Amino acid sequence: MGDMRFQDTKPYEDWFWEKNRIELIHDKVLLVNPSKNVLTLEKVGLMEYDELILATGSKSNRFGWKGQDLPGVQGFYSFQDLELLEENSKNIKQAVIVGGGLIGVEVAEMLLTRNIAVTFLVREKGFWDIVLPEEESKMIGREIQDHGVKLLLEKNLKEIQSGANGLVNKVLTEDGLEIDCQMVALTVGVTPNVDFLKNTGIEVDRGVLVDSTHKTNISNIYAIGDCAQFREALPGRRPIEQVWYTGKLQAESLANVLTSDPALYKPGTWFNSAKFFTIEYQVYGDVPNLPPENIQSFYWEDDSGKICFRLNYEKDSQKVTGIHGFGMRLRQDVCIQWIESARLVKDVIANLAESLFDPEFYKKNTKKIQNKFNESLGALNG
């Protein structure tokens, strides 16, 4: 939205491809024919292959709402979606974002830079509370509202309506609320982009089904990234993982397979990071919205309401299983090492300073967190 130029977002310089003997073809694959090892492209026509890697990513979810295909309604996944946003946000005053999550927050930030009023429709009781524990969900909800966004919880989209010009001018919720707008952003998650592979003989469920070497049911076809679904999910992982670093690791793993140096895909301990307006977010290990019976969860929140820290650990063994940091920066290597080495929660709290790398002059909260933990431990033992 004007903060960066397109050329500054490219992962490689333009000369990289030719230098490394990689031919780029900007085209659309219409059909895959595994029996003949041939692709049908929209412009180029037929193209033969020896081995094929499917890395077709995702597409934005749409759930059959009336008016979801009107001009001014869009999802968010690709560069083309950002180009469309430039058009859809011109000369408008109000926008509605449907769905609470990371992409929705980023869209809200972009629209606010254009002085466009934003309303968030979230069907859950709290923002992203299908992922975040209640305290963190409430914190992010406050942060969103602090930036002037109208956050409407427990609201389900019913219909998107157009005006006389055929463009979006209103949304209706299931409980009868009408909201004027000239643009609707659908940020209700993504689905593997695999529709064009159906009836090709390549086995597809939600995504392209692969084994631990990323191979499909056809010996010379592989799939990685958002579109890939592991037949057997690794322990503590999901069969489809749509985050940037798992795509990168899968590409590296497949490169080893294709160069006759196979190594099983091992993504290690789960982690993710993002930013909700001014609040940075990090998660390591397992921090579900509702902890299971065998997990104790320690939570500390700063008086500002914009910084918090959470530790999940096993009740019996006291081994740390998950770490949350909001508004504070944690060292990834330290946090993951604590989890993978099964460090005891008391040891983690005692050595908490090892994990912090907030910049100079940032407020340090180590003592406050340690004191709160000791208090809570006393209450549990008492």
Legacy VTK file of the C-alpha trace (Angstrom):
# vtk DataFile Version 3.0
C-alpha trace
ASCII
DATASET POLYDATA
POINTS 382 float
0.000 0.000 0.000
2.858 2.352 -0.806
5.347 1.447 1.939
7.400 -0.763 -0.384
7.985 -0.983 -4.112
7.252 -4.274 -5.855
10.928 -4.646 -6.809
11.858 -4.493 -3.118
9.646 -7.479 -2.303
11.275 -9.877 -4.765
13.174 -12.724 -3.065
15.872 -12.656 -5.767
17.284 -10.144 -8.221
16.017 -10.463 -11.796
19.361 -11.806 -13.020
19.263 -14.712 -10.529
17.093 -17.015 -12.649
19.071 -16.993 -15.873
22.378 -17.225 -14.020
21.161 -20.393 -12.282
19.680 -21.844 -15.475
16.098 -21.474 -14.311
13.607 -20.567 -17.026
10.618 -18.524 -15.863
7.367 -18.887 -17.795
4.482 -16.627 -16.791
1.482 -18.717 -17.739
-1.417 -20.704 -16.312
-1.456 -24.499 -16.138
-4.824 -25.719 -17.387
-4.261 -29.458 -17.238
-1.800 -32.045 -15.933
-1.586 -35.339 -17.827
0.512 -37.749 -15.729
0.123 -40.657 -18.170
1.960 -38.672 -20.874
4.118 -36.457 -18.597
2.644 -33.372 -20.246
1.239 -30.049 -19.048
-1.239 -27.937 -20.992
-0.546 -24.211 -20.551
-2.919 -21.415 -21.468
-0.456 -19.524 -23.731
2.443 -21.864 -24.428
0.373 -24.981 -25.068
1.927 -28.393 -24.383
5.020 -28.802 -22.228
6.710 -32.100 -21.398
8.337 -32.904 -18.065
10.444 -35.656 -16.523
9.620 -34.783 -12.923
6.916 -32.417 -11.745
6.752 -30.409 -8.500
3.377 -28.991 -7.548
3.757 -25.818 -5.474
0.484 -24.133 -6.357
-0.192 -22.574 -2.966
-3.656 -21.737 -1.693
-6.735 -19.794 -2.670
-8.959 -17.652 -0.465
-11.988 -19.334 1.076
-15.476 -18.371 -0.057
-18.486 -19.965 1.574
-21.263 -19.284 -0.896
-22.456 -15.956 0.472
-24.874 -14.093 -1.774
-22.940 -11.272 -3.446
-19.465 -12.727 -2.744
-18.482 -12.305 -6.400
-19.523 -8.661 -6.717
-16.943 -6.075 -7.838
-15.300 -4.741 -4.688
-15.282 -8.111 -2.894
-11.944 -9.925 -2.697
-9.785 -12.383 -0.839
-6.070 -12.094 -0.036
-3.303 -14.462 -0.966
-1.335 -13.381 -4.021
0.417 -10.376 -5.497
-2.538 -10.070 -7.872
-4.798 -9.674 -4.825
-2.693 -6.698 -3.713
-2.971 -5.183 -7.166
-6.741 -5.614 -6.948
-6.741 -3.967 -3.519
-5.167 -0.878 -5.083
-8.160 -0.662 -7.406
-10.853 -1.598 -4.875
-9.634 0.918 -2.278
-9.637 3.948 -4.586
-12.025 6.744 -3.581
-13.881 4.714 -0.955
-14.738 5.653 2.618
-15.805 2.413 4.311
-14.654 -1.211 4.182
-15.760 -4.398 5.934
-13.359 -7.221 6.757
-14.919 -10.646 7.290
-13.029 -13.134 9.451
-10.635 -12.683 12.351
-7.020 -13.648 11.824
-3.554 -12.473 10.851
-4.369 -11.539 7.254
-7.440 -9.593 8.354
-5.301 -7.453 10.665
-2.825 -6.737 7.868
-5.649 -5.716 5.536
-7.066 -3.421 8.231
-3.645 -1.773 8.645
-3.362 -1.191 4.899
-6.833 0.304 4.606
-6.253 2.626 7.551
-3.239 4.103 5.740
-5.750 5.336 3.139
-8.037 6.845 5.811
-10.698 4.233 5.090
-13.010 3.382 8.004
-12.802 -0.331 8.805
-15.359 -2.653 10.391
-14.301 -6.170 11.393
-16.933 -8.939 11.377
-15.805 -11.876 13.540
-18.113 -14.826 14.173
-16.302 -16.008 17.318
-16.686 -14.603 20.845
-13.118 -13.255 20.759
-10.657 -12.256 18.073
-8.871 -15.351 16.693
-10.003 -17.268 19.773
-9.991 -20.522 17.830
-6.183 -20.189 18.035
-5.405 -17.840 20.936
-6.187 -18.397 24.631
-8.816 -16.041 26.041
-6.409 -13.520 27.587
-4.351 -13.083 24.417
-7.505 -12.900 22.292
-8.871 -10.070 24.441
-5.534 -8.230 24.295
-5.499 -8.283 20.496
-9.162 -7.282 20.403
-8.317 -4.193 22.464
-5.341 -3.408 20.230
-7.518 -3.543 17.125
-10.072 -1.176 18.644
-7.332 1.143 19.939
-6.400 1.750 16.280
-9.883 2.915 15.370
-11.223 -0.311 13.890
-14.819 -1.193 14.737
-14.626 -4.785 15.985
-17.958 -6.652 15.936
-17.780 -10.064 17.625
-20.250 -12.939 17.196
-21.397 -11.573 13.848
-21.974 -13.844 10.871
-22.067 -12.503 7.332
-25.364 -13.237 5.585
-25.240 -11.270 2.352
-23.274 -8.673 0.376
-25.407 -6.170 -1.560
-24.664 -3.863 -4.467
-25.890 -0.401 -5.342
-27.275 0.961 -8.601
-23.759 1.013 -10.081
-23.330 -2.724 -9.495
-20.600 -2.208 -6.909
-20.672 -3.231 -3.269
-22.567 -0.815 -1.033
-23.691 -2.830 1.995
-23.322 -6.042 4.001
-26.018 -7.757 6.044
-25.356 -9.962 9.080
-27.453 -12.937 10.125
-28.838 -11.002 13.097
-30.123 -8.164 10.886
-27.319 -5.613 11.131
-26.719 -3.484 8.000
-23.288 -1.927 7.413
-22.601 0.537 4.607
-19.347 -0.108 2.726
-17.758 0.120 -0.701
-15.414 -2.828 -0.302
-15.503 -6.239 1.412
-12.334 -8.159 2.311
-12.866 -11.897 2.823
-10.128 -13.090 5.192
-11.725 -16.329 6.345
-8.758 -18.557 5.704
-7.388 -20.336 2.653
-7.752 -23.706 0.931
-5.129 -25.630 -1.064
-5.230 -24.626 -4.738
-5.813 -28.070 -6.234
-9.120 -27.956 -8.114
-7.393 -28.219 -11.505
-5.808 -31.530 -10.435
-9.057 -33.400 -9.879
-9.707 -36.267 -12.321
-6.015 -36.327 -13.336
-5.150 -39.471 -11.383
-3.167 -37.483 -8.798
-4.660 -38.289 -5.401
-6.171 -35.220 -3.768
-7.983 -34.806 -0.454
-8.029 -31.248 0.924
-4.568 -30.946 -0.582
-2.324 -33.067 -2.788
-1.595 -36.232 -0.787
2.123 -36.885 -0.257
4.375 -39.170 1.758
7.318 -38.157 3.945
9.483 -37.601 0.833
6.822 -35.272 -0.686
5.988 -37.847 -3.367
2.406 -38.215 -4.591
0.835 -41.503 -5.677
2.580 -40.978 -9.026
6.305 -41.719 -8.860
7.604 -38.626 -10.697
5.211 -36.049 -9.235
5.794 -34.248 -5.910
3.994 -31.531 -3.945
5.240 -29.015 -1.381
4.005 -25.936 0.452
0.432 -24.805 0.996
-1.035 -27.239 -1.523
0.546 -30.365 0.014
-1.160 -32.642 2.534
0.850 -35.335 4.295
-0.875 -38.712 4.380
0.400 -39.134 7.920
0.949 -35.949 9.904
4.150 -35.774 11.917
3.751 -35.834 15.717
2.530 -32.480 16.964
2.021 -31.154 13.423
-0.933 -30.771 11.068
-1.178 -32.583 7.711
-1.388 -29.193 5.941
0.837 -26.394 7.265
0.354 -23.052 5.550
3.152 -20.925 6.953
6.188 -19.598 5.122
8.924 -21.492 6.913
7.397 -24.958 6.457
7.208 -24.292 2.718
10.885 -23.347 2.754
11.834 -26.474 4.714
9.783 -28.694 2.425
11.564 -27.239 -0.612
14.953 -27.970 0.955
13.865 -31.485 1.888
12.588 -32.188 -1.631
15.822 -30.831 -3.132
17.663 -33.521 -1.171
15.259 -36.182 -2.437
15.696 -35.112 -6.068
19.486 -35.064 -5.810
19.645 -38.652 -4.542
20.386 -37.610 -0.986
16.983 -38.301 0.594
16.329 -37.076 4.102
12.953 -37.267 5.769
11.160 -33.973 6.270
11.758 -32.861 9.865
10.299 -29.418 10.585
11.060 -29.644 14.312
9.161 -27.773 17.005
6.285 -25.624 15.786
6.799 -21.872 15.793
5.213 -18.823 14.237
5.475 -15.057 14.470
3.420 -12.085 13.326
2.424 -8.581 14.281
-0.973 -7.236 15.350
-0.615 -3.507 14.723
2.011 -2.586 17.370
1.999 -5.919 19.254
4.558 -8.471 18.096
3.530 -12.110 18.508
5.615 -15.269 18.874
4.604 -18.845 19.643
6.841 -21.871 20.217
5.594 -25.389 20.773
2.016 -26.152 21.747
-0.122 -23.274 23.051
-3.738 -24.118 22.146
-6.660 -21.852 22.954
-7.792 -24.378 25.575
-5.068 -26.434 27.296
-5.719 -30.182 27.714
-6.250 -31.728 31.140
-2.599 -32.645 31.683
-1.295 -29.137 30.938
-0.859 -26.281 33.418
-0.748 -22.780 31.913
1.041 -19.851 33.546
0.085 -16.384 32.284
1.468 -12.921 33.034
0.241 -9.631 31.602
1.767 -6.186 31.948
-0.321 -3.345 33.392
-0.230 -1.665 29.979
-2.380 -4.456 28.544
-0.050 -4.737 25.545
2.608 -7.184 26.790
2.084 -10.733 28.015
3.914 -14.014 28.493
2.582 -17.566 28.748
4.218 -20.885 29.626
2.469 -24.232 29.169
3.898 -27.214 30.998
2.943 -30.740 31.968
1.345 -30.939 35.418
3.092 -34.149 36.414
6.536 -33.825 34.863
6.686 -29.996 34.966
8.279 -30.054 31.490
7.653 -26.979 29.330
5.566 -27.676 26.209
4.727 -24.223 24.831
5.656 -20.538 25.036
3.767 -17.374 24.057
5.267 -13.896 23.884
3.194 -10.816 22.997
4.775 -7.366 22.864
8.141 -8.828 23.858
10.883 -10.417 21.775
12.022 -13.962 22.529
15.009 -15.794 21.108
13.785 -18.601 18.879
16.811 -20.851 19.436
16.539 -20.586 23.226
12.779 -21.214 23.378
12.898 -24.197 21.035
15.887 -25.666 22.886
13.961 -25.416 26.177
11.018 -27.305 24.689
13.021 -29.953 22.849
15.244 -30.643 25.866
12.171 -30.910 28.120
13.351 -28.209 30.528
11.429 -27.874 33.781
9.224 -24.830 34.133
11.126 -23.620 37.228
14.396 -23.673 35.256
12.848 -21.746 32.373
11.460 -19.068 34.694
14.752 -18.811 36.583
16.683 -18.362 33.322
14.075 -16.306 31.504
16.534 -13.497 30.756
18.410 -15.841 28.389
15.450 -15.805 26.010
14.887 -12.051 25.809
16.340 -9.828 23.109
14.290 -6.646 23.316
16.302 -3.650 22.092
18.205 -1.345 24.400
16.004 1.003 26.468
13.008 -1.361 26.232
11.397 -2.067 29.578
12.560 -5.379 31.057
9.839 -7.545 32.588
11.864 -10.519 33.774
11.461 -9.840 37.506
7.738 -9.162 37.193
7.193 -12.443 35.370
9.294 -14.384 37.873
7.475 -12.814 40.841
4.073 -13.592 39.297
5.105 -17.189 38.677
6.300 -17.637 42.278
3.025 -16.175 43.528
0.968 -18.468 41.310
3.093 -21.459 42.329
2.446 -20.646 45.960
-1.276 -20.412 45.290
-1.238 -23.799 43.536
0.700 -25.444 46.357
-1.432 -23.722 48.955
LINES 1 383
382 0 1 2 3 4 5 6 7 8 9 10 11 12 13 14 15 16 17 18 19 20 21 22 23 24 25 26 27 28 29 30 31 32 33 34 35 36 37 38 39 40 41 42 43 44 45 46 47 48 49 50 51 52 53 54 55 56 57 58 59 60 61 62 63 64 65 66 67 68 69 70 71 72 73 74 75 76 77 78 79 80 81 82 83 84 85 86 87 88 89 90 91 92 93 94 95 96 97 98 99 100 101 102 103 104 105 106 107 108 109 110 111 112 113 114 115 116 117 118 119 120 121 122 123 124 125 126 127 128 129 130 131 132 133 134 135 136 137 138 139 140 141 142 143 144 145 146 147 148 149 150 151 152 153 154 155 156 157 158 159 160 161 162 163 164 165 166 167 168 169 170 171 172 173 174 175 176 177 178 179 180 181 182 183 184 185 186 187 188 189 190 191 192 193 194 195 196 197 198 199 200 201 202 203 204 205 206 207 208 209 210 211 212 213 214 215 216 217 218 219 220 221 222 223 224 225 226 227 228 229 230 231 232 233 234 235 236 237 238 239 240 241 242 243 244 245 246 247 248 249 250 251 252 253 254 255 256 257 258 259 260 261 262 263 264 265 266 267 268 269 270 271 272 273 274 275 276 277 278 279 280 281 282 283 284 285 286 287 288 289 290 291 292 293 294 295 296 297 298 299 300 301 302 303 304 305 306 307 308 309 310 311 312 313 314 315 316 317 318 319 320 321 322 323 324 325 326 327 328 329 330 331 332 333 334 335 336 337 338 339 340 341 342 343 344 345 346 347 348 349 350 351 352 353 354 355 356 357 358 359 360 361 362 363 364 365 366 367 368 369 370 371 372 373 374 375 376 377 378 379 380 381
